[in-house]
Amino acid sequence: MPTSIERLCRAGWLPRGPRADPRVRTDVQARVRVLMIGPLPPPVGGMATVVSHLADAFAGEGEVPGAGTGCRPGSVAGLDAGLKLGTACGTPQVDLRVLNNVKTTAAGRSLAQGIGAQLRLLWRLASACLGWRPHIVHIHTCSRFTFWRNAVDVLLARLLLRSVVLHIHGAQFHLFLSSLSKSQAWLARRVFGLSSRLVVLGDGWKRLLDAWTDPAKVVVVPNGALVQPLVQPGATGPFRIICLANYEARKGQADLLRAAARLSLGTANRGSEPGSVSNPEAGPATTPVRRALRLELYGFEAEPGQRQALLDLAAELGIADCVQVPGPITGPEKDQRLRTAHCFCLPSYDEGLPMSMLESMALGLPTVVTRVGSIPEAIADGEQGLIFEPGDINALTVHLQTLIGDPARAAAIGNAGRERLITSFSLERSAALLRKVYRELAR
């Protein structure tokens, strides 16, 4: 059902987006001005990685606007003003700025401090819209408080006659929607209705959102990773399993620890570990691996005490000497750790389309992941990666044993996964799909 603003636009009482100002060029062959709102690193997380990658992807297409816009060019490393602008010579297609809305106040801040921070963000959004006059405001959001905070951004951008792209992340967005009360659901539908486009990460997420708004508005733009040179894992030394995920129960790192213990003890499929799931198709018990294992679990402690809980579990299972739980890792150090790994594992119970998985695929690293979110849309099980049901420790154990015991197959899976990423989940493709959305809205 059209919103009040949409009715006024259709009736001609209000202009649609940036066409209200004759000074703004709307020729699709000229640059399309996009103000992107989202977090930027150093915070660890998939959404910050996506925003940073997209900013880099469009960095060669924009040009520096005139003074007085309230924004200035800068790099990811120097965002003291919270803004990023890509610049280049030549004919630009997308002129992109990023309004960094990452949390800047300390933990345990007062309500007044929180409100003040949000008001400053809204002021920056209004200043950018009125001074720079973007065609489109592209807002990255996820569940719970972040969604409602961004709902205010959507409303403000529409009141300032900007087109809005609402880009939905969040592994638990389906749970968030199902938990809404009748009044909250009504408000969420109004937010979706005000948005010019809703961007989702896969077909499954599109089916979910189609039931909440006009399906024509919902477009699929998968996350994308930058294609990297193929890794060549070492044939000697410990078999290194890397997991990049925040420390919280739903990420399933405890299942990975139990699987590693089974590999060491040869107890796969016997159901001897707490939380195991019977899998009659997984085959007989494995024999102990003939190669030393090393588990590297990197992430931010999203749930207090979770890091220590993982260390305690590793000690209880007798594998503490081969498990590292050092905390978050970013930048060149993360790239270096991925390059020295033999496989990537994400035993999560909820995901959207994880960037850590895509970054591993971009290197040709074989991946072992769960059948959640848009992961099955990205990987053909047994060909481009190995997939198991969340919580099925037996299947996880067998998948890891397969990669350890058959290096040729591990390499083939990694290569196939990298080819899949190149064709369908590269950063270049994601940017091209977004460019198409931008140009449609700027017409």
C-alpha positions, 0 to 999 in steps of 0.5 A: 500500500503506498505511503503518504509520501509516495501518494504525494509524489505520484500525484505530483505534489512532491518531486521524486527524489533528486529531480526536484533540483534542476541544478542536479544532473540526472543524465544516467551517463553522468555520475550518480551521487550515492551517500552510503551509510554504514560502519567502516573498519576497524570494527570487525564484522561482515557489514563493515567489511561489505561497506569498506569493499564497496567503497573501494570498488567505487573509489575510481569512479567519483570526483571531488565535489565543490567546497561547502558540502560538509564532506571531504575526501579521505581514506579508510585509515583516516576517517576522523570526519566519518566520511569517505569519498572515492576520486579519479580522473576520467568519466565517473559513473558512481560518485560515492561517499560513506557516512560512517555510523559506527558506534563512537561512544564508550560501552556503558554510555548514558542515555543522553550520550547515546541520543546525542550521538544519534542526533549528530549522525542525523545532522551529518546525514541532513547536511550531506543531503542538503549540501551535496544533494546525492541522488540516492542514500544507501543505508546498510542495516540489520536486526533489532536496534540497528534497524530502528535506528536506520528507520529514522535515517530512511524517514529523514532521507525521504523527507529530504526527497532522496531515493533510498536503498535499504541494504539488509544484512543480519543472519537473524533478520528472519527471527527479528521479523517474526518476533515483531509485535503487530504495531512493530510489524506495521512500522517495519512495513512502513520503513520498507514502503518508504525505501525505493529499493530493498537489497538482500543477499540471496533468493531466500532472503528475497522470498522473506521480504517479498511477503513484507513489501512490494516484491518489485522493490526487492533485489538480490545483490550478493556480497562479493569478495576481491579475487585473490591469487590462489593459495598453495597450502603446505604439505607438511606441518600441522593441518591448519583450520581457520574460523573467522567469526565472532565469539558467540554461541550461534557461530558454533565454534564449540562444535568445531572443537568437538569435531577436532577432538573426535579427529584426534581420538577417532570417535566420529559418529559414535555420538559420545560427545555432548550435543552430537547429532546422529548421522547414519550416512556419515560412515564408520568411525574415523581413525585418528588423523595422522597429521597434527591439527591446529585450530585458529578461531579469530573473532570479537567477543560478542557474548561476554565470557564466550572466549574463555568458554571456548578455551575451557572446552578445548582443555576439557576435550584434551586439545588445548595445545592445538587451539588458538582463540586470540581475538579479532584479526583484520587487514594484512594479518588476516590475509596472511593467516588465511593464506597459511591455512589449509581449510576454512570452517564456519559451523554457524547456526545462522548466517546471511552470506558470510564475507569470511567464507567468500574471502576464503573462497577467493583464495581457493581455500576449501570451505566447510560450512553449514546449510544456513542463510544464502550459503547453499545458494553460493556453494554446491555441496561436495563440489565447491565446498562441503556443507553440513547441517548446523549441530551435526558434529559427526558430518563436520568431523567426516568433512574435515577428515576428507580434506585432511586425508585427500589433499588432491580433493581438497585442492579441487574443492578449493579451486572450484569454489574460487571459480564459483566466486569469480563468476557469481560472488566477486566484488566486481559483480556486486558493484555492477549489480548495485550500479544498475540499481543506482542508475535505475533510481537516478533516471 
